[in-house]
């Protein structure tokens, strides 16, 4: 026998439907605001990284992550956040210079070459160092076989690096220096190759080395000591002279070999690659007015979240009250009223969102007005939370809200299900028989 629904059951059902619809609406809204994948798609669709002249997509990720964190937890961390702008090759320098090449024979011969390290070169090294490349402060003079098919061994001796200025030459490093002010250079190979101390160098010196490469890609390098690190830190424009003696061993099969010489930092890069890695200016991520907007948004979302859980708690309390007063049959009227309310609100809210979709610019301005009247005063947030964002946000919200509205609909059907009493008399009679 059907039980007629009371006015209180209907009222409670309407209230429960309203409370569940609000909780669902707020959940969909906040989930869209906190969705990293949504922001990521914005960059793919509208090239925000390029338009905002950011260093790379990681900088855009830092912005939307900071926005999400600010809306969730406040703007304390966002106040210190910075963004790296795109770097340009003209602001950097190549860190590798060619010193030329020479032909090796079995006779000792001198090689000497000069290189000018300008202010931009040292600025590049300092930026690379600050970015995390510690090896940028290490300078190398490299020797490599210019012919791909040749792997001839060779001797080097009396290796020196001098600083040239108007008052003469100042010795910075030497391969066999014994002075306490000079640390000399570390000698090693890159790739497959052996570096050994030669028995006797030019004119009986003890500083000669023999390099036996296993392939043309093997590189013999002299790496700088502390004196040259100080030179890097000093900056300015410096002119250096690199000189040494070289020859092929007497027992070598080849009569000659072509050797290329390079001057480079430990972090070898072109101006283009340095610009890509380091980037340009470091700018504040948000302006003061933008921080105020985000802080206000955080407070509103915090209040909305409290109201969401309060609404769910009240809805549960109303269900319990009906169960206590009218038992399970009383849930029928509650379920019907709740279901009707949820469906009506679903249609009304979807219609409202569709209207907003056609007026995304006005909606954007309304939201901005809610968060504050001052204009956007930063470089980056207008790209992230612009008109395109508002339009796509509304579309995404409509889809997600329509999907999760299945939850209050299912909850209303559950109340109807629970209201039906099971008739166990037939089963009991069967068991008796």
ZAMARGU-4260 file (C-alpha; in steps of 0.2 Angstrom, whole numbers, plus 5000, padded with zeros to 4 digits):
<rodrens>
0) 5000/5000/5000 | 5007/5017/4995 | 5010/5030/5009 | 5005/5047/5005 | 5019/5060/5007
5) 5018/5073/5020 | 5021/5091/5018 | 5037/5090/5029 | 5044/5076/5018 | 5041/5086/5002
10) 5049/5101/5010 | 5064/5091/5017 | 5066/5083/4999 | 5066/5100/4991 | 5079/5106/5003
15) 5090/5090/5001 | 5089/5093/4982 | 5094/5111/4984 | 5109/5106/4995 | 5115/5092/4984
20) 5114/5103/4969 | 5124/5117/4977 | 5137/5104/4983 | 5138/5097/4965 | 5139/5114/4957
25) 5153/5120/4969 | 5163/5104/4967 | 5162/5106/4948 | 5167/5124/4949 | 5182/5121/4960
30) 5188/5106/4952 | 5189/5115/4935 | 5199/5129/4944 | 5211/5117/4952 | 5213/5106/4936
35) 5232/5106/4930 | 5227/5097/4914 | 5214/5111/4909 | 5228/5124/4911 | 5240/5113/4901
40) 5228/5112/4886 | 5226/5131/4886 | 5245/5132/4882 | 5243/5119/4868 | 5228/5128/4861
45) 5233/5146/4862 | 5252/5146/4863 | 5253/5155/4879 | 5271/5151/4882 | 5276/5160/4865
50) 5263/5174/4867 | 5269/5178/4884 | 5288/5177/4878 | 5291/5164/4892 | 5308/5154/4892
55) 5299/5137/4890 | 5283/5128/4894 | 5290/5125/4912 | 5288/5143/4916 | 5270/5142/4911
60) 5268/5127/4922 | 5275/5137/4936 | 5262/5151/4933 | 5246/5140/4933 | 5253/5130/4948
65) 5256/5146/4958 | 5238/5151/4953 | 5231/5134/4959 | 5241/5135/4975 | 5236/5153/4978
70) 5217/5149/4976 | 5219/5134/4988 | 5231/5140/5001 | 5233/5159/4999 | 5246/5170/4991
75) 5260/5169/5003 | 5271/5159/4992 | 5265/5168/4976 | 5272/5184/4982 | 5289/5178/4980
80) 5286/5169/4963 | 5296/5174/4948 | 5295/5170/4930 | 5310/5168/4917 | 5307/5177/4901
85) 5313/5171/4884 | 5331/5173/4881 | 5339/5179/4865 | 5355/5174/4857 | 5361/5192/4855
90) 5362/5193/4874 | 5374/5178/4875 | 5390/5173/4868 | 5397/5156/4861 | 5407/5148/4875
95) 5418/5139/4862 | 5431/5148/4851 | 5442/5140/4838 | 5461/5144/4840 | 5465/5137/4823
100) 5474/5121/4818 | 5492/5116/4814 | 5501/5102/4806 | 5511/5090/4817 | 5528/5083/4811
105) 5541/5074/4821 | 5550/5090/4824 | 5545/5101/4839 | 5536/5117/4833 | 5528/5131/4842
110) 5510/5135/4841 | 5503/5152/4847 | 5486/5160/4846 | 5477/5174/4854 | 5458/5175/4859
115) 5448/5190/4866 | 5436/5186/4879 | 5424/5200/4880 | 5411/5205/4893 | 5397/5196/4885
120) 5407/5180/4886 | 5410/5181/4905 | 5392/5186/4907 | 5386/5171/4898 | 5398/5160/4909
125) 5391/5168/4925 | 5373/5165/4920 | 5377/5147/4916 | 5385/5145/4932 | 5370/5153/4942
130) 5359/5142/4932 | 5367/5127/4939 | 5382/5123/4928 | 5397/5123/4939 | 5408/5118/4925
135) 5405/5135/4917 | 5419/5142/4928 | 5431/5129/4921 | 5441/5134/4905 | 5448/5122/4893
140) 5460/5122/4879 | 5456/5106/4868 | 5466/5097/4855 | 5457/5086/4843 | 5462/5077/4827
145) 5455/5087/4812 | 5454/5071/4801 | 5441/5059/4805 | 5451/5044/4800 | 5467/5048/4809
150) 5471/5044/4827 | 5490/5048/4828 | 5498/5050/4845 | 5507/5067/4849 | 5517/5076/4861
155) 5514/5093/4869 | 5526/5103/4880 | 5528/5120/4887 | 5510/5124/4888 | 5506/5141/4894
160) 5491/5153/4895 | 5495/5172/4897 | 5485/5187/4899 | 5490/5201/4888 | 5487/5219/4892
165) 5495/5236/4889 | 5509/5232/4901 | 5514/5216/4894 | 5510/5197/4897 | 5505/5190/4914
170) 5507/5171/4915 | 5490/5163/4921 | 5494/5145/4920 | 5508/5133/4914 | 5509/5114/4911
175) 5525/5113/4922 | 5523/5128/4933 | 5531/5126/4950 | 5527/5144/4956 | 5515/5144/4971
180) 5504/5157/4963 | 5500/5146/4948 | 5491/5130/4950 | 5494/5124/4933 | 5482/5114/4922
185) 5474/5097/4924 | 5477/5086/4909 | 5465/5073/4904 | 5456/5066/4889 | 5438/5066/4884
190) 5433/5050/4875 | 5444/5035/4873 | 5462/5040/4874 | 5477/5038/4886 | 5487/5053/4893
195) 5504/5049/4900 | 5519/5059/4906 | 5532/5059/4892 | 5550/5053/4898 | 5558/5069/4892
200) 5551/5084/4883 | 5558/5098/4873 | 5575/5104/4879 | 5574/5091/4893 | 5559/5098/4901
205) 5548/5087/4913 | 5531/5094/4908 | 5528/5086/4892 | 5513/5074/4890 | 5510/5060/4877
210) 5492/5058/4871 | 5487/5042/4862 | 5469/5044/4856 | 5458/5028/4852 | 5447/5038/4840
215) 5446/5054/4831 | 5432/5060/4843 | 5445/5058/4858 | 5450/5075/4865 | 5465/5080/4875
220) 5461/5095/4886 | 5470/5106/4898 | 5458/5112/4912 | 5460/5128/4921 | 5465/5130/4939
225) 5460/5143/4952 | 5469/5158/4944 | 5458/5156/4928 | 5442/5154/4939 | 5446/5171/4946
230) 5448/5178/4929 | 5430/5172/4925 | 5423/5180/4940 | 5432/5196/4936 | 5424/5198/4920
235) 5427/5213/4908 | 5437/5211/4892 | 5452/5200/4893 | 5464/5195/4879 | 5474/5179/4881
240) 5488/5170/4872 | 5489/5151/4872 | 5505/5144/4866 | 5514/5127/4867 | 5526/5116/4858
245) 5520/5100/4849 | 5527/5085/4839 | 5524/5067/4834 | 5534/5054/4842 | 5549/5048/4833
250) 5542/5030/4832 | 5525/5036/4824 | 5521/5028/4808 | 5513/5044/4801 | 5524/5058/4796
255) 5511/5072/4799 | 5494/5075/4807 | 5482/5090/4807 | 5477/5095/4825 | 5463/5108/4829
260) 5464/5118/4844 | 5449/5126/4854 | 5447/5137/4869 | 5430/5133/4878 | 5422/5133/4895
265) 5417/5117/4903 | 5399/5120/4898 | 5401/5121/4880 | 5387/5130/4871 | 5382/5142/4857
270) 5374/5158/4860 | 5357/5151/4855 | 5358/5136/4866 | 5363/5146/4881 | 5348/5158/4878
275) 5337/5143/4878 | 5344/5135/4894 | 5346/5151/4904 | 5332/5162/4897 | 5331/5181/4899
280) 5325/5192/4913 | 5318/5186/4929 | 5301/5195/4932 | 5288/5195/4946 | 5275/5182/4942
285) 5260/5193/4949 | 5257/5211/4952 | 5250/5218/4968 | 5232/5220/4962 | 5233/5202/4955
290) 5239/5195/4971 | 5224/5204/4980 | 5212/5196/4967 | 5219/5179/4970 | 5219/5181/4989
295) 5200/5186/4988 | 5197/5171/4977 | 5205/5160/4990 | 5194/5167/5003 | 5178/5165/4993
300) 5183/5147/4988 | 5187/5143/5006 | 5169/5150/5012 | 5161/5140/4997 | 5170/5124/5002
305) 5164/5126/5020 | 5146/5129/5014 | 5148/5113/5003 | 5152/5102/5017 | 5139/5110/5028
310) 5126/5108/5014 | 5130/5089/5013 | 5130/5088/5032 | 5113/5096/5033 | 5106/5085/5019
315) 5111/5070/5029 | 5104/5077/5045 | 5087/5079/5036 | 5087/5061/5030 | 5091/5055/5047
320) 5076/5066/5054 | 5064/5058/5042 | 5070/5041/5046 | 5068/5044/5065 | 5051/5052/5063
325) 5043/5042/5048 | 5054/5027/5047 | 5059/5021/5030 | 5042/5024/5021 | 5045/5042/5024
330) 5060/5042/5012 | 5048/5040/4997 | 5041/5058/4998 | 5059/5064/5002 | 5066/5055/4987
335) 5053/5060/4975 | 5054/5079/4980 | 5073/5078/4980 | 5073/5070/4962 | 5061/5083/4955
340) 5071/5097/4963 | 5088/5091/4956 | 5081/5088/4939 | 5074/5106/4938 | 5089/5114/4945
345) 5100/5104/4933 | 5090/5111/4918 | 5090/5128/4925 | 5109/5128/4929 | 5113/5121/4912
350) 5103/5134/4904 | 5111/5147/4914 | 5128/5141/4909 | 5123/5140/4891 | 5119/5159/4892
355) 5135/5162/4900 | 5144/5153/4886 | 5137/5165/4873 | 5143/5180/4884 | 5160/5174/4890
360) 5168/5191/4889 | 5154/5198/4901 | 5156/5184/4912 | 5175/5186/4913 | 5172/5205/4917
365) 5159/5200/4931 | 5171/5188/4939 | 5185/5200/4939 | 5174/5213/4946 | 5169/5201/4960
370) 5187/5199/4964 | 5192/5217/4963 | 5190/5233/4953 | 5208/5237/4950 | 5216/5232/4933
375) 5227/5218/4930 | 5245/5224/4934 | 5256/5210/4930 | 5263/5203/4913 | 5257/5185/4914
380) 5241/5182/4922 | 5231/5191/4908 | 5238/5177/4896 | 5233/5163/4908 | 5216/5169/4914
385) 5211/5179/4898 | 5195/5178/4887 | 5200/5161/4880 | 5201/5154/4897 | 5184/5160/4902
390) 5176/5153/4886 | 5184/5136/4888 | 5181/5136/4907 | 5162/5138/4904 | 5162/5124/4891
395) 5172/5112/4902 | 5162/5117/4917 | 5146/5113/4908 | 5152/5095/4903 | 5159/5091/4920
400) 5144/5098/4930 | 5132/5088/4919 | 5142/5072/4922 | 5143/5074/4941 | 5125/5079/4943
405) 5122/5060/4941 | 5127/5059/4959 | 5112/5069/4967 | 5101/5060/4954 | 5107/5043/4960
410) 5106/5049/4978 | 5088/5053/4976 | 5084/5036/4968 | 5093/5028/4983 | 5081/5036/4995
415) 5066/5030/4984 | 5074/5012/4985 | 5077/5013/5003 | 5059/5018/5006 | 5052/5002/4999
420) 5049/4988/5012 | 5054/4970/5008 | 5039/4958/5009 | 5047/4942/5016 | 5031/4933/5020
425) 5032/4923/5004 | 5049/4917/5007 | 5045/4913/5025 | 5030/4903/5019 | 5041/4893/5006
430) 5054/4889/5020 | 5040/4883/5031 | 5034/4871/5017
</rodrens>
